[in-house]
Amino acid sequence: MPTTQIRGRVAHLPGPWGASVPVRGLGVKVYDIDAGDPDDLIWQGTTDSNGEFAGQSGDWQDRIRIPRPFPLPPVVAPNPTDVLLFRLEVSDGSTTIPYTPFLNNSSVPVIWPLPPAPSVRVNGEACGSPVEIKQKVIARTQQRSGITIELSGPVAAYLWAIRLRGSELKQALEAARPDLAGFINPWGADDVAALIVAIAILSFAVGVSAFVVCVGVAIIIMVAKNYRFDDISFEGNPATGTAKITIRSSPT
């Protein structure tokens, strides 16, 4: 019974979030392609937290009947023309994507053609849609409570480029938008204020996601409600899919 070790890795489509961000929790099926016969399912499993899958396959080789002189019965033996060639199916439960042929145990990952799921939390509560960001921020401004916005995944990756600090970014923003110059200084520390303005401006750039736009809208709402921005921190690395930005604010 010939078997083989199955091994591979699935990564998201390259983008601002990184070139090889793993996809976890995907269903994986591996088939042996058979010319003229139905393909055989020889292994199935799920990608782990690193986007990897691995395991021992089932018997992949087809059998043929070899006739013998009467009265001897035919012999069932492995088909020597059956060559091992893999076909892969990857599914998230709603979308199934085939990959033919699949290069088993390759250092090149299988590309899942979707970006990572965006993640925005307001005071620790996940926002399931862009509209929820605005709703949660409005609710907390009405209560005059502190607001912490945590961004990760593609949302943080889009905004990662604004990591410049201090007067350099402040001057660049004032040059780009002179009409906003009067709004920057009252917000507290120059570096934090400039970053907040940068997020708000970038949120309306062409091609960014709805989550990014709604983060910018939420920041504008907080400014209108006289919130100050106490701190903004950057953690991780967008190249590895671990980018995280945290914005902390409080009412004045």
C-alpha positions in Angstrom: 0.0 0.0 0.0 2.0 3.0 -1.2 1.5 6.2 0.9 3.4 9.5 1.0 3.9 12.4 3.4 1.7 15.4 2.6 3.0 18.9 3.5 2.2 22.4 2.5 1.4 25.9 3.6 -1.3 28.5 2.7 -0.7 32.2 2.8 -2.9 35.2 2.0 -2.6 37.2 -1.2 0.4 39.6 -0.8 -0.5 43.1 0.1 0.2 45.9 2.7 -0.3 43.3 5.4 2.7 41.3 4.2 3.9 39.0 1.5 3.3 35.7 3.3 0.7 36.0 6.0 -0.5 32.5 7.0 -4.2 31.5 6.7 -5.4 29.4 9.7 -8.4 27.2 9.9 -8.9 26.4 6.2 -10.1 22.9 5.2 -7.6 21.1 2.9 -8.2 18.1 0.6 -5.5 16.4 -1.4 -6.4 14.2 -4.4 -4.3 11.9 -6.5 -5.1 12.7 -10.2 -6.0 9.7 -12.2 -6.2 9.8 -16.0 -9.5 8.3 -17.1 -10.6 7.5 -13.5 -12.1 9.6 -10.7 -9.4 11.4 -8.7 -8.8 9.7 -5.3 -9.1 11.7 -2.1 -5.9 10.6 -0.2 -5.7 13.1 2.6 -7.7 15.9 4.3 -7.1 18.2 7.2 -7.0 21.8 8.4 -4.3 24.5 8.3 -2.8 25.4 11.7 -1.9 28.8 13.2 1.1 29.0 10.8 -1.1 28.2 7.8 0.6 24.8 7.5 -0.9 21.3 7.0 0.8 17.9 7.1 0.0 14.3 7.4 0.4 10.8 6.0 -1.7 10.1 2.9 -3.8 7.1 2.2 -3.1 4.5 -0.5 -2.8 6.5 -3.7 -2.0 3.8 -6.3 -4.8 2.3 -8.4 -5.2 -1.4 -9.0 -5.6 -3.3 -12.2 -6.9 -6.8 -12.9 -4.4 -9.0 -14.7 -6.0 -12.1 -16.4 -4.3 -15.5 -16.1 -4.8 -18.7 -18.0 -7.9 -20.7 -17.1 -8.7 -21.9 -14.5 -6.5 -19.4 -12.5 -8.5 -16.3 -11.3 -7.3 -12.8 -12.3 -4.8 -11.1 -10.1 -5.4 -7.6 -8.7 -2.1 -5.7 -8.7 -0.9 -2.1 -8.5 -1.2 -0.2 -11.7 2.4 0.6 -12.9 1.1 3.5 -15.1 -0.5 5.3 -12.1 1.9 8.2 -11.5 1.5 10.3 -8.3 0.2 13.7 -9.2 -1.6 15.9 -6.7 -4.6 18.2 -6.9 -5.5 20.4 -3.9 -8.7 21.9 -2.7 -8.7 24.6 -0.1 -12.0 25.9 1.5 -13.1 28.3 4.2 -16.5 26.8 4.3 -18.1 29.2 1.8 -15.4 29.4 -0.9 -13.5 26.4 -2.3 -10.5 27.0 -4.6 -8.7 24.2 -6.5 -5.0 24.1 -7.2 -3.8 21.8 -10.0 -1.1 20.5 -9.9 -0.2 20.9 -6.2 3.6 20.9 -5.5 3.8 18.8 -2.4 6.3 19.8 0.3 7.3 23.0 -1.6 8.9 26.0 0.1 6.5 28.2 -2.0 3.1 28.6 -0.2 -0.3 28.1 -1.8 -1.8 31.6 -2.2 -5.3 32.1 -0.8 -6.6 35.0 -3.0 -8.2 37.0 -0.2 -6.7 39.5 2.3 -6.7 38.8 6.1 -9.9 39.6 7.9 -9.7 43.2 9.2 -9.7 43.7 13.0 -10.8 46.8 14.8 -11.6 46.8 18.5 -13.1 49.7 20.5 -12.4 49.4 24.2 -11.7 45.7 23.7 -15.0 45.0 21.8 -14.6 43.7 18.3 -16.3 45.6 15.4 -17.9 43.2 13.0 -18.5 45.8 10.4 -17.2 49.3 9.5 -20.4 50.9 10.8 -19.9 49.4 14.2 -16.7 51.4 14.7 -18.6 54.7 14.4 -21.5 53.4 16.5 -19.2 52.3 19.4 -17.2 55.5 19.3 -20.3 57.7 19.4 -21.7 55.7 22.3 -18.6 56.3 24.3 -18.3 60.0 23.5 -21.9 60.3 24.8 -20.8 58.7 28.0 -17.6 60.9 28.1 -15.5 57.8 28.7 -12.0 57.1 27.5 -11.7 55.4 24.1 -9.0 52.9 23.0 -9.0 51.8 19.4 -6.9 48.8 18.5 -6.2 48.1 14.8 -4.6 44.9 13.5 -4.3 42.9 10.2 -4.8 44.8 7.0 -6.3 47.9 8.7 -3.0 48.4 10.7 -1.0 47.5 7.6 -2.6 50.3 5.6 -1.8 52.8 8.3 1.7 51.6 9.1 3.3 54.0 6.7 2.5 57.0 9.0 4.9 55.9 11.7 6.9 59.2 11.3 6.9 61.1 14.5 7.3 64.6 15.7 7.6 67.9 13.9 8.7 66.3 10.6 5.3 64.7 10.1 3.5 67.7 11.5 5.1 70.0 9.0 4.4 67.7 6.1 0.8 67.5 7.1 0.5 71.3 7.5 2.1 71.7 4.0 -0.3 69.2 2.5 -3.4 70.6 4.3 -2.9 74.2 5.5 -6.5 74.3 6.5 -5.8 71.7 9.2 -2.9 73.5 10.7 -5.0 75.2 13.4 -6.4 71.8 14.5 -3.0 70.1 15.2 -1.5 71.9 18.2 -4.5 71.8 20.6 -4.5 68.0 20.5 -1.6 67.5 22.8 1.8 66.1 22.0 2.9 67.1 18.5 3.8 63.6 17.4 0.6 62.1 18.5 -1.5 64.9 17.1 0.2 64.7 13.7 -0.3 60.9 13.6 -4.0 61.3 14.3 -4.3 63.9 11.5 -2.5 61.6 9.2 -4.9 58.7 9.9 -7.9 61.0 9.3 -6.4 62.2 6.0 -5.3 58.8 4.8 -8.7 57.4 5.6 -10.1 59.2 2.6 -7.5 58.1 0.2 -8.7 56.2 -2.9 -8.7 52.4 -2.7 -8.5 51.9 1.1 -10.9 49.6 2.8 -14.2 50.7 4.5 -12.7 49.8 7.8 -9.9 52.3 7.3 -12.3 55.0 6.2 -14.5 54.4 9.3 -11.5 54.6 11.6 -10.9 58.1 10.1 -14.5 59.0 10.6 -14.4 57.8 14.2 -11.3 60.0 14.8 -13.0 63.1 13.4 -16.0 62.4 15.6 -13.7 62.2 18.7 -12.1 65.5 17.7 -15.5 67.2 17.3 -16.4 65.9 20.8 -13.3 67.5 22.3 -11.3 64.3 22.9 -7.6 64.5 23.3 -5.3 61.8 22.0 -3.0 60.6 24.7 -0.9 58.0 23.0 -0.5 56.0 19.8 1.7 52.8 19.7 2.9 50.5 17.0 3.7 46.9 17.6 4.7 43.9 15.5 5.5 44.0 11.8 3.2 44.1 8.8 5.5 41.9 6.8 4.7 39.0 9.2 1.0 39.9 9.6 1.4 41.0 13.2 1.0 44.7 12.8 -1.0 46.4 15.5 -1.7 50.1 16.2 -3.3 51.3 19.4 -4.8 54.7 19.8 -5.7 55.9 23.3 -7.8 59.0 23.9 -9.8 60.7 26.7 -12.3 63.6 27.0 -11.1 67.1 27.8 
